[in-house]
Every structure is written in structure tokens, then in C-alpha cells.
Amino acid sequence: MIIRPENSIDHPAIRELNRLAFGSEDEAWLVDALRDGGYVRESFVAERERRVVGHVLFSELRILTGQGAVGALALAPLAVVPSHQRQGIGSRLMKTSLSACRDAGHQIVIVLGHADYYSRFGFSTKLTERLASRYAGPSFMALELTPGALDGVVGDVQYAPPFDRF
Ligand SMILES: CC(C)(COP(=O)(O)OP(=O)(O)OC[C@H]1O[C@@H](n2cnc3c(N)ncnc32)[C@H](O)[C@@H]1OP(=O)(O)O)[C@@H](O)C(=O)NCCC(=O)NCCS
């Protein structure tokens, strides 16, 4: 299996795998809307035997503070095609993509998801305690790709406009 950045040939496969993984059109729509709006910062696929079986997307996010905006990434969605789940593909996608985000200079990632799953990769609700969002709660977590990147950051989290639909 390889993890690599998405390219335009992957778009239909990414759409289909999000439909299959979530059993809904919402995430497939979100990916397309983020891409069409120019909000995607990083996007990776997991490919096995020339088939795209997993995908993760990072879009731009801003934390509006009293001292200006702090840039971050929103991780969403993450999906593995149902026939390939629980084989470690999601974990490999997460580790490789987070490392690539760090290498690209990104410092903060925010996710809304299952605490049991994302805590494995270092995400924590402790880091979002001082961030306001309509998604705030036990599923609203952050990860510092640069240690201390959220130190002293207090503000409102602003997702890219396509998230307004949810
Ligand atoms: C979540 C998802 C990406 C995980 O991918 P995966 O390739 O199956 O994950 P891995 O094989 O790396 O890890 C599997 C582990 O994650 C756990 N896991 C999977 N989904 C989980 C969930 N929703 N909540 C908590 N744990 C979960 C499994 O129990 C398993 O645990 P184990 O290692 O102790 O057995 C995949 O299940 C998926 O696409 N689900 C539907 C879409 C979705 O919910 N995406 C996440 C949005 S927050």
C-alpha cells in the first residue's frame, strides 16, 4: 500500500469512497466543495493494488484571536472503504499525512471526530479548551504539529465556508 498526495484522476474514486464509508452524500459533497472553493491545503490517498481505498483531507482553518488570525488545518473527512477497514489503513493514512503536514510547515490541526480514534494520533480536547466553536465538545480536538503552537491562543475557530452546511 502506498500513501500519496491526491491528483485529479483520483477525484471520482475519492467521491465514491466517501459515499461508501459514510453511507451519505455529505462528505463527498464537502470534499468537492472544499476543492472547488480553493480551501484544500493537503489531501492524501491510500492506494492498494492500484485502487484508492482511503482518503484524508486537510482544509484551511483560522483561529480568530484578539491579536489576529492564527492559521491551522481542519482534518475532515477521513475515510477508508468499508471492505478495507480495520486493516491499519486509516492509521497509516493519519501518521503519514500528519507527518507530511508537519514537513510542509503546518503547525496546528483541528478535528471533529471520535475521541477514542483520534487520541491515538495525539489529538486532545485539552488543546481546544480555549477555542470557541459551534462544534465544541468531546469530539472537538486539536494536535500541535509544532509543540506549543497553541500556547496562549484564545479565540474563535473559523472553518472554510463549505462547513457552514453542517
Ligand atoms: C474511521 C476509519 C477511517 C478508520 O479506518 P481504519 O482503516 O478502519 O482504521 P485502522 O484499521 O487504522 O484502525 C482501526 C481501529 O480504529 C477503531 N475505530 C474505527 N472506527 C472508529 C470509531 N468510529 N470510533 C472509535 N474507534 C474506531 C477500530 O475499533 C480499530 O481499533 P483496534 O485497532 O483497537 O481494533 C474508518 O473506519 C472509516 O472510514 N469509517 C467511516 C467514516 C468515518 O467515521 N470517518 C471518521 C470521521 S470522524
The ligand as a Tripos MOL2 file, in Angstrom:
@<TRIPOS>MOLECULE
LIG
   48    50     1     0     0
SMALL
NO_CHARGES

@<TRIPOS>ATOM
      1 C1        -12.5910    5.6840   10.9790 C.3       1 LIG1
      2 C2        -11.8850    4.9610    9.8280 C.3       1 LIG1
      3 C3        -11.2700    5.9860    8.8870 C.3       1 LIG1
      4 C4        -10.7750    4.0990   10.4300 C.3       1 LIG1
      5 O1        -10.0640    3.4950    9.3670 O.3       1 LIG1
      6 P1         -9.4860    2.0160    9.5230 P.3       1 LIG1
      7 O2         -8.5820    1.7700    8.3730 O.co2     1 LIG1
      8 O3        -10.6150    1.0850    9.7330 O.co2     1 LIG1
      9 O4         -8.6730    2.1940   10.8710 O.3       1 LIG1
     10 P2         -7.4810    1.3100   11.4220 P.3       1 LIG1
     11 O5         -7.5360   -0.0690   10.8380 O.co2     1 LIG1
     12 O6         -6.2290    2.0690   11.2660 O.co2     1 LIG1
     13 O7         -7.8290    1.2870   12.9470 O.3       1 LIG1
     14 C5         -8.8830    0.5030   13.3520 C.3       1 LIG1
     15 C6         -9.1330    0.8210   14.7780 C.3       1 LIG1
     16 O8         -9.8810    2.0290   14.8520 O.3       1 LIG1
     17 C7        -11.0290    1.8120   15.6150 C.3       1 LIG1
     18 N1        -12.1110    2.6200   15.0730 N.ar      1 LIG1
     19 C8        -12.5940    2.6210   13.8330 C.ar      1 LIG1
     20 N2        -13.6270    3.4760   13.7540 N.ar      1 LIG1
     21 C9        -13.7750    4.0110   14.9850 C.ar      1 LIG1
     22 C10       -14.6610    4.9240   15.5510 C.ar      1 LIG1
     23 N3        -15.6400    5.4580   14.8280 N.pl3     1 LIG1
     24 N4        -14.5130    5.2450   16.8580 N.ar      1 LIG1
     25 C11       -13.5340    4.7000   17.5950 C.ar      1 LIG1
     26 N5        -12.6730    3.7980   17.1170 N.ar      1 LIG1
     27 C12       -12.7920    3.4590   15.8230 C.ar      1 LIG1
     28 C13       -11.3390    0.3580   15.4700 C.3       1 LIG1
     29 O9        -12.0820   -0.0840   16.5760 O.3       1 LIG1
     30 C14        -9.9590   -0.2640   15.4490 C.3       1 LIG1
     31 O10        -9.5000   -0.4250   16.7620 O.3       1 LIG1
     32 P3         -8.4280   -1.5730   17.1460 P.3       1 LIG1
     33 O11        -7.1680   -1.2210   16.4210 O.co2     1 LIG1
     34 O12        -8.3070   -1.4340   18.6210 O.co2     1 LIG1
     35 O13        -9.0420   -2.8260   16.6550 O.co2     1 LIG1
     36 C15       -12.8480    4.0390    9.0540 C.3       1 LIG1
     37 O14       -13.4240    3.1300    9.9550 O.3       1 LIG1
     38 C16       -13.9540    4.7900    8.3340 C.2       1 LIG1
     39 O15       -13.7870    5.2070    7.1880 O.2       1 LIG1
     40 N6        -15.1170    4.9040    8.9880 N.am      1 LIG1
     41 C17       -16.2890    5.5540    8.3830 C.3       1 LIG1
     42 C18       -16.0560    7.0110    8.2020 C.3       1 LIG1
     43 C19       -15.6810    7.7150    9.4830 C.2       1 LIG1
     44 O16       -16.3270    7.5320   10.5240 O.2       1 LIG1
     45 N7        -14.6120    8.5310    9.3990 N.am      1 LIG1
     46 C20       -14.0920    9.2520   10.5440 C.3       1 LIG1
     47 C21       -14.8090   10.5190   10.7080 C.3       1 LIG1
     48 S1        -14.5320   11.1690   12.3140 S.3       1 LIG1
@<TRIPOS>BOND
     1     1     2 1
     2     2     3 1
     3     2     4 1
     4     2    36 1
     5     4     5 1
     6     5     6 1
     7     6     7 2
     8     6     8 1
     9     6     9 1
    10     9    10 1
    11    10    11 2
    12    10    12 1
    13    10    13 1
    14    13    14 1
    15    14    15 1
    16    15    16 1
    17    15    30 1
    18    16    17 1
    19    17    18 1
    20    17    28 1
    21    18    19 ar
    22    18    27 ar
    23    19    20 ar
    24    20    21 ar
    25    21    22 ar
    26    21    27 ar
    27    22    23 1
    28    22    24 ar
    29    24    25 ar
    30    25    26 ar
    31    26    27 ar
    32    28    29 1
    33    28    30 1
    34    30    31 1
    35    31    32 1
    36    32    33 2
    37    32    34 1
    38    32    35 1
    39    36    37 1
    40    36    38 1
    41    38    39 2
    42    38    40 1
    43    40    41 1
    44    41    42 1
    45    42    43 1
    46    43    44 2
    47    43    45 1
    48    45    46 1
    49    46    47 1
    50    47    48 1
@<TRIPOS>SUBSTRUCTURE
     1 LIG1         1 GROUP 0 **** ****
